[in-house]
Amino acid sequence: MLVVLRNRTYRHLFGAQVVALTGTGLATVALGLLAHDLAGAQAGAVLGTALAVKMLAYVGVAPVAAAVLGALPRRAVLVALDLVRAAVAVALPWVDEIWQVYTLIFVLQAASAAFTPLFQATIPDVLPDERDYTRALTLSRLAYDLEGLLSPALAAALLTVVSFGHLFTGTSIGFAASAVLVVSVLLPRPVARTGRCRATTRGLRIYLATPRLRGLLAVHLAAAAAGSMVLVNTVGHVRDGLGRAAPDVAVALAANGIGSLAAALVLPRLLDRLPDRVVVLRACAGLTALLFAGVTAVSAHWTGVLVLWALIGAGCCFALTPGARLLRRSAADPDRAALFAADFALSHACWLVCYPLAGWVASTAGTTAAFAVLGVLAATAALAALHLWPTADPEVVEHVHDDLDPGHDHLCDAVPAGGAWRHAHPFRIDDHHERWPRH
């Protein structure tokens, strides 16, 4: 798996991801302390609103940013966005009003919403071989999971010698270091795009017109239902439902991260043996079963919760990590950044639905009811994914053109077919193929 790090460009980009994630993890801890400093007992409401602001920025900004920035030099754009994030992190310790927190968080997350899809869309160009790309996805997943486990510990160690405001300084250093690593390599130039689709909606139109990606959207919803149960309700279930001490909350969340890490380590070999559809849909079915298992006595015991949380972490990893391979298959080079941005926005829209649903049901009807409701949602999403994602999903698709002139360059290998032209090639939605062929 580590062989991909021999590629200098990818090695620097991966390093940029790691240091930026570390800075983000420090900011998460510092933001909670800042909210408590400004709002006292209302800190939870402030953090909840900040989370909503983050999700709204992710959903609303990513497609627009891809349209506006997609044709610009990637390295310059990524560095500029890193510097914006670094500047916001430096400013956060100096705020003294809650509205200022919300404003800066929106700017920070808007920059992240522009940065992340563009960064993700760059990796397939750096690692064109699919096996290398799969291993890069695994490393990325490991980086996310390790950040969730190690950043809180790093923050706790730093807080023994500095105030929480200095954690934001660490965040700024992380983003600045990311910018330095990005600027140290040459990145592929974006391919010029021409076409009839409006730039701001192009990625969404490609996404929703591609059957496998409509299935992927349902997969995102199933994973968000399971993941929200863990992220939103761990504190209440562990402290109030099981009556355990505060450190056990961290242990439960760590179990979820460990499950995801373990899944990420076996995923490359699994994807070498099984199609993406089989792995992803089985993971969705597993997540549904795990949520319904939470309705039983399993969730009433500490050991059961740890096992359940770890399995949910593994299931989410199996369900979500192959998604980037599907995006890579489904877009031509000029549209890749727009498609990654569309996936970024749509996937976070699923979390925007599931976060409040998980919290509201648990707070009004209890944890068992939350397991049941989210289990029904995950089951519905899994069935939708099974229906929307075709069993036969070849990359090369034979299809007919009846809307192009006979002398069009795209028809150079086509043969006449009843007044139209028939040929086969790797099929993607673009200006010559605005609808998926029906069979």
DOGUMAR-301337 format. One record per residue (C-alpha): y, z, x; residue in one letter. Coordinates in steps of 0.2 Angstrom, whole numbers, plus 5000, padded with zeros to 4 digits. Layout:
<sites>
YZXA ...
</sites>
This chain:
<sites>
500050005000M 501250045014L 501049875022V 502449805012V 503649925022L 503349805037R 504549685028N 506249745035R 507249695020T 506149785008Y 506049935019R 507949955019H 508049925000L 506650054997F 507550175008G 509150144998A 508150184982Q 507550344990V 509150414996V 510050364980A 508650454969L 508850604980T 510750604977G 510450584958T 509150724958G 510450844966L 511750784953A 510650834939T 510551014944V 512351014949A 512850944932L 511951084922G 512851214933L 514551124930L 514251124911A 513851314911H 515451344922D 516451244909L 515651284893A 514651444895G 513451474881A 513851294874Q 513151214890A 511651144881G 512751054869A 513750984884V 512250924893L 511550844877G 513050744874T 513150694892A 511350634890L 511850534875A 513350464885V 512050414898K 510950324886M 512350234877L 512950174894A 511250114899Y 511050014882V 512749944881G 513249904899V 511649824907A 511649654897P 513549634899V 513549684918A 512049554921A 513049414913A 514749464922V 513949504939L 512349404940G 513149244948A 514049354962L 513349384979P 512049524976R 512349624992R 514249634989A 513949684970V 512549824974L 513649894988V 515149904977A 514249984963L 513550114975D 515250154981L 515850174963V 514450304960R 514850394977A 516750404971A 516250474954V 515150604962A 516550664974V 517650684959A 516550784948L 516750954956P 518650944953W 518550924934V 519151064923D 518950994905E 517350944896I 518050774891W 518350734910Q 516450764912V 515950644899Y 517150514906T 516550524923L 514750524918I 515050364908F 515750284923V 514350344934L 512950284922Q 513850124918A 513750084937A 511950134937S 511650024922A 512349874932A 511549924948F 509749954943T 509249794934P 510049694948L 509149794961F 507449774952Q 507749584950A 508049574969T 506349644974I 505249494968P 506349374978D 506049484994V 504149504990L 503649344982P 501749384984D 501149464968E 500049594977R 501449644988D 502549654973Y 501249764964T 501249884979R 503149884979A 503149944961L 501850084965T 503050144979L 504450134967S 503550244955R 503050364968L 504850384973A 505350424956Y 504050544953D 504250634970L 506150644966E 505750734950G 504650854960L 505650884976L 507550864971S 507551024961P 506751114976A 508051044988L 509451094976A 508751264975A 508651284994A 510451214996L 511151334983L 510651484994T 511951435006V 513251324997V 514051324980S 513451204966F 514951094969G 514251044986H 512750964978L 513950834971F 514450804989T 512550774993G 512550654978T 513950554985S 513150555003I 511550484995G 512450334986F 513450305002A 511850295012A 511150174999S 512650065002A 512450065021V 510550025019L 510949875007V 512349805018V 511149805033S 510049665026V 510249495020L 509849465001L 509349304993P 510749214985R 510749214966P 510149044959V 511548954949A 511248944931R 511748824918T 511348824900G 511748844882R 511349024879C 512849144879R 512749244896A 512849414888T 511349384876T 510349264887R 509149404894G 508949474876L 508549304869R 507249264882I 506449444880Y 506349434861L 505649254861A 504249294874T 502649364865P 502049474879R 503849544881L 503949584862R 502349684866G 503049764881L 504549824870L 503249914858A 502449984874V 504150064879H 504250144862L 502450224863A 502850284881A 504550354875A 503750444861A 502550534873A 503750554887G 505050634875S 503850764869M 503750824887V 505550804893L 506350874877V 505051014871N 504351084887T 505651224888V 505451274870G 503551264870H 503251354886V 504551494883R 504451524865D 502751444859G 501751514874L 502851664879G 502851624897R 504151654910A 505551524915A 504651474932P 503151404921D 504351274914V 504551194931A 502651214933V 502251114917A 503550974922L 502750974939A 501050944931A 501750794922N 502450724938G 500850754947I 499850654934G 501050514936S 500850514955L 499050514954A 499050364942A 500250274953A 499050284968L 497650204959V 498650074949L 498649934962P 496749924964R 496649944945L 497749794942L 496749694955D 495249714944R 495949714926L 497249614917P 498949694914D 498649684895R 497049784896V 497849924907V 499449944897V 498649934880L 497250064884R 498650174891A 499550164875C 498050214865A 497750354877G 499550414875L 499250414856T 497650514857A 498550644869L 499950664856L 498650694842F 497750814854A 499250914855G 499150954836V 497451044840T 497251214849A 497351124866V 499251144866S 499151334862A 498351374879H 499251364895W 497851274904T 497751144890G 499651114891V 499551084910L 498150964908V 498950874893L 500650854902W 499750784917A 498750664907L 500350604898I 501150584915G 499750474920A 499750374904G 501550334905C 501350274923C 499950154917F 500950094902A 502550064911L 502350014929T 501549844926P 503049794915G 504049734930A 502549614933R 502749544916L 504649524918L 504349434934R 503149314926R 504249284911S 505849214919A 506449084930A 507449134945D 509149114938P 508749214923D 507749354931R 509249474933A 509749454914A 507949484909L 507749644919F 509449704912A 508849664894A 507249764898D 508349904905F 509349914889A 507949894876L 506850024885S 508250154885H 508650114867A 506850174864C 507150334873W 508850354863L 507850354847V 506450474853C 507450604862Y 508350664847P 506850644836L 505750754847A 507050884848G 507550884829W 505750894823V 505251024835A 506751134831S 506551114812T 504651104809A 503851164825G 503051094841T 501451054831T 502450944819A 503350864834A 501650814841F 501050744825A 502650644821V 502750574839L 500950534838G 501150424822V 502650334831L 501550304847A 500150244836A 501250124826T 501950064843A 500250034851A 499649934836L 501249834836A 500949794855A 499149754851L 499749624838H 501249554847L 500449534865W 499249384863P 497449414870T 497549244878A 499149244888D 499049114902P 500449074913E 500248884912V 500448824894V 500248654887E 501648604875H 502548464867V 504348414869H 505148314855D 506948354859D 507248274876L 507648094881D 506148004888P 506947984904G 507348164906H 506848234923D 505848374915H 504648244908L 504248164924C 502348224922D 502248214903A 501248094893V 501648024876P 500948114861A 501348054844G 503148014846G 503448164858A 502948214876W 501548334881R 501348414898H 500848584905A 501648704918H 502048894920P 502948924903F 504549024902R 505949024889I 507448934896D 508648784891D 507148664889H 506048784881H 506948894868E 505348934857R 503648994862W 502348854858P 501248894843R 499348864845H 
</sites>
